[in-house]
Amino acid sequence: MKQLLARRRGLTGFVAGVAVSMLVFGGGVAVANIPSSTTSTYTACVNKTTGATRVIDAQRGKTCTTSEQTIHWAKGYRYRNAWSSTVTYATQDVVTVGGSSYVAKTSSLNKPPASSATAWGLLAARGATGPAGPTGPAGQDGQDGAPGPAGPNSPSFFVNPLGGFGQTGSATTTVNGYTLTVSCSYTAPTTSITITLSRADQFNIAGGGVKGATAFSFEGDGFKGGASSYTVVAATSDSSGEGSGQVNFVAGHYGTVPNIIGHVGYGMHLTTPGLGVCPAFGSLQPTQ
């Protein structure tokens, strides 16, 4: 008797196990729309007393009885990395696009998730951009760049040792069409420094200076006939071969206001009998 009961219990457990593991479909074997073709979920009914479970086709309107508990579950998602237009996706596939993730509702090919609501559902939207972080520490100072070119109103400076006694030499600079030339010449027994301002057309000039301790002035208002240069004998050396001075002047194209300012400083120095130097320095600068 005990053996018979044991056999019956074993048979009952086997049948129950088969019933649960096979998940009898609504009492039959129909498999259409299981899982749901629209939601990819399974629906089952669990007997509240015995625990017997059966899968039903909820998509076709099948429901559980009052003595059963209705349960639902879905098969797991399958992550497919970033969405690609050349990949065929199946239901429950998950892809990423632009920082958001989408889950496939149906099989599809070349249907962008963000614009294909029938094929894809938004699973997780991209988060908002976070606040800017704190300002980092200042970097080290870079190397200084190369000097830029002189501007239109920059002066032209020169420092040039001119020829010595018994020789000739000159220094020249040009600004705004004016050329300033400072020359040193020797006629025994003295050395002379001359300053010449010239340009391609006529201009007026006025200025003054000091030769040693003697002041002098000059004016070139008479250049109305087309003269285009003006020369000042700035200084001659004394009997000992020494001399110094400076000249300042303004000049302008005939009929206009002055548009150039000049300054020249000079000196003559005897180093040995019959040999000396006469350096000059100064600037030529536009006024406009």
C-alpha positions in Angstrom: 0.0 0.0 0.0 2.8 2.4 0.9 4.5 1.7 -2.3 1.3 2.4 -4.3 0.8 5.7 -2.5 4.4 6.6 -3.1 4.0 5.9 -6.8 0.9 8.0 -6.9 2.5 10.9 -5.2 5.4 10.7 -7.6 3.1 10.6 -10.6 1.2 13.5 -9.3 4.4 15.5 -8.8 5.6 14.6 -12.3 2.3 15.7 -13.9 2.3 19.0 -11.9 5.9 19.6 -12.9 5.2 19.0 -16.5 2.1 21.3 -16.3 4.2 24.1 -14.8 7.3 23.7 -16.9 5.3 23.4 -20.1 3.0 26.2 -19.0 -0.1 24.8 -20.6 -1.3 27.5 -23.0 -4.9 28.4 -22.0 -5.7 24.7 -21.7 -4.5 24.0 -25.3 -1.4 24.3 -27.3 -2.1 27.5 -29.3 1.0 29.8 -29.4 -0.1 32.7 -31.6 0.7 36.1 -30.1 2.7 34.6 -27.2 4.5 36.7 -26.2 2.3 39.7 -27.3 3.4 40.9 -30.7 2.7 44.5 -29.5 4.2 44.6 -26.0 6.5 41.5 -26.0 5.1 40.5 -22.7 3.8 37.1 -21.4 0.5 36.7 -19.5 -0.2 33.8 -17.2 -2.9 32.6 -14.8 -1.9 31.1 -11.4 -4.5 29.1 -9.5 -4.8 30.6 -6.0 -5.3 27.2 -4.3 -3.1 24.8 -6.2 -0.6 27.1 -7.8 -1.2 25.6 -11.2 0.0 28.0 -13.9 -1.2 28.4 -17.5 -0.1 30.9 -20.1 -2.9 32.7 -22.0 -3.1 34.7 -25.2 -4.1 38.1 -23.7 -3.7 39.8 -27.0 -6.7 37.7 -28.3 -8.8 38.6 -25.3 -8.1 35.6 -23.1 -8.4 36.3 -19.3 -7.9 34.5 -16.0 -10.8 33.2 -13.9 -11.8 34.6 -10.5 -9.9 31.7 -8.8 -6.7 32.6 -10.6 -4.1 35.4 -10.2 -3.1 37.2 -13.4 0.7 37.8 -13.8 2.7 39.4 -16.6 6.4 39.4 -17.5 8.6 40.3 -20.4 11.6 38.7 -21.9 14.8 40.5 -21.1 16.1 43.5 -23.1 19.0 42.9 -25.5 21.5 45.8 -25.6 22.7 46.5 -29.2 25.0 49.4 -28.6 24.6 52.6 -30.7 21.8 52.6 -33.3 22.9 51.9 -36.9 20.9 52.3 -40.1 22.3 49.1 -41.5 21.3 46.8 -38.6 18.0 44.9 -38.4 16.6 45.2 -34.9 14.1 42.9 -33.1 11.6 43.6 -30.5 13.1 44.4 -27.1 16.4 45.4 -28.6 17.9 48.5 -26.8 20.0 51.1 -28.6 21.5 54.5 -27.8 21.2 57.7 -29.9 22.4 61.1 -28.9 22.7 60.3 -25.2 19.2 58.7 -25.0 18.3 55.0 -25.1 15.4 53.4 -27.0 13.7 50.0 -26.9 12.4 48.4 -30.1 8.6 47.9 -30.2 8.8 45.9 -33.5 11.4 44.6 -35.9 12.8 47.4 -38.0 15.5 48.4 -40.4 16.8 52.0 -40.9 14.1 53.6 -38.8 15.7 56.3 -36.6 14.5 55.9 -33.0 14.0 59.6 -32.3 11.6 60.0 -35.3 10.0 56.5 -35.5 7.5 56.3 -32.6 5.9 53.2 -34.0 9.1 51.2 -34.1 10.8 52.6 -31.0 10.0 53.7 -27.5 12.0 56.0 -25.4 13.6 54.1 -22.5 15.8 56.8 -20.9 16.1 60.4 -22.1 19.5 62.2 -22.1 20.0 64.2 -19.0 20.3 68.0 -18.9 23.8 69.6 -19.2 25.3 70.1 -15.8 26.5 73.4 -14.5 29.9 74.7 -15.5 32.8 73.7 -13.3 34.9 76.1 -11.3 37.5 78.2 -13.2 40.8 76.5 -13.3 44.1 78.2 -12.2 45.7 80.6 -14.6 48.3 79.2 -16.9 51.9 80.4 -17.2 52.6 83.6 -19.1 53.6 82.9 -22.7 56.7 84.3 -24.4 56.6 87.8 -25.7 55.8 88.2 -29.3 57.9 89.9 -31.9 57.6 93.7 -32.0 55.0 94.9 -34.5 55.7 97.3 -37.3 55.8 101.1 -36.6 52.5 102.9 -36.8 51.8 105.7 -39.3 52.7 108.4 -36.8 55.8 106.8 -35.3 59.0 108.9 -35.5 62.0 107.6 -37.4 65.1 107.8 -35.2 68.7 107.6 -36.2 72.0 107.6 -34.4 74.9 107.5 -36.9 78.5 108.4 -36.5 79.4 110.5 -39.6 82.7 110.8 -41.4 85.8 112.1 -39.5 88.0 115.1 -40.3 89.3 115.0 -43.7 86.4 112.7 -44.8 82.8 113.0 -45.6 79.8 111.0 -44.4 76.0 111.3 -44.0 73.0 109.8 -42.3 69.6 109.7 -44.0 66.0 108.9 -42.8 62.7 109.2 -44.6 59.2 109.7 -43.3 55.9 110.6 -45.1 57.8 111.5 -48.3 60.3 113.7 -46.5 64.0 112.8 -46.5 66.3 114.2 -43.8 70.0 114.0 -44.6 72.7 115.1 -42.1 76.2 115.4 -43.6 79.7 115.9 -42.3 82.3 117.5 -44.6 85.8 118.8 -44.1 87.4 121.8 -45.7 90.8 122.5 -44.0 91.1 123.5 -41.3 87.4 123.2 -40.2 84.6 120.6 -40.3 81.0 121.5 -41.1 77.7 119.8 -40.5 74.8 120.5 -42.8 71.2 119.4 -42.5 69.1 119.0 -45.7 65.3 118.3 -45.9 63.9 117.3 -49.2 60.8 115.8 -50.9 59.5 115.2 -54.4 57.5 118.5 -54.5 57.5 121.9 -52.8 57.2 122.6 -49.1 57.7 125.3 -46.5 60.1 125.0 -43.6 60.8 127.0 -40.4 63.0 126.3 -37.5 65.9 127.3 -35.3 68.8 125.9 -33.3 72.0 126.6 -31.4 75.5 126.6 -32.7 77.7 126.2 -29.7 76.3 129.1 -27.6 74.8 131.1 -30.5 71.1 130.7 -31.3 69.9 131.0 -34.8 66.6 130.7 -36.8 65.7 130.0 -40.4 62.6 130.1 -42.6 61.9 128.8 -46.0 58.7 130.6 -46.9 60.1 131.7 -50.3 59.8 128.2 -51.7 56.7 128.9 -53.8 58.3 128.2 -57.1 58.6 124.5 -56.8 61.8 124.2 -54.7 61.9 120.8 -53.0 64.9 121.0 -50.6 66.3 123.2 -47.9 69.7 123.1 -46.4 71.0 124.5 -43.0 74.6 124.8 -42.2 74.3 123.7 -38.7 77.8 124.3 -37.4 81.4 124.5 -38.1 84.2 123.5 -35.8 86.3 126.1 -34.1 90.0 126.3 -34.4 90.5 123.5 -32.0 88.2 121.2 -34.0 85.4 121.2 -31.5 81.8 122.1 -32.1 78.2 121.0 -31.1 74.6 122.1 -31.5 71.1 121.2 -32.4 68.4 122.1 -34.9 64.6 121.8 -34.6 62.2 122.5 -37.5 58.7 122.0 -38.8 57.8 121.6 -42.5 54.6 121.3 -44.5 53.6 120.7 -48.1 53.0 124.1 -49.7 49.5 125.3 -48.9 48.9 122.9 -45.9 49.6 123.0 -42.2 53.0 121.6 -41.1 53.0 117.8 -41.2 56.6 116.9 -40.2 58.7 117.7 -37.2 62.5 117.2 -37.2 65.2 117.3 -34.6 68.9 116.9 -35.1 71.7 116.9 -32.5 75.3 116.8 -33.5 78.8 117.2 -32.2 82.4 117.5 -33.5 85.3 116.2 -31.6 89.0 116.2 -32.4 90.6 113.0 -31.3 94.1 113.6 -32.6 95.5 116.4 -34.8 93.9 116.0 -38.2 91.5 113.3 -37.1 88.1 113.6 -35.5 84.5 112.4 -35.5 81.2 114.2 -35.9 78.3 112.0 -34.7 74.7 113.0 -35.2 71.4 111.8 -33.8 67.8 112.8 -34.0 64.3 112.0 -35.4 61.8 112.8 -38.1 58.2 112.5 -37.0 54.9 113.1 -38.8 52.4 115.3 -37.1 49.2 113.7 -38.6 
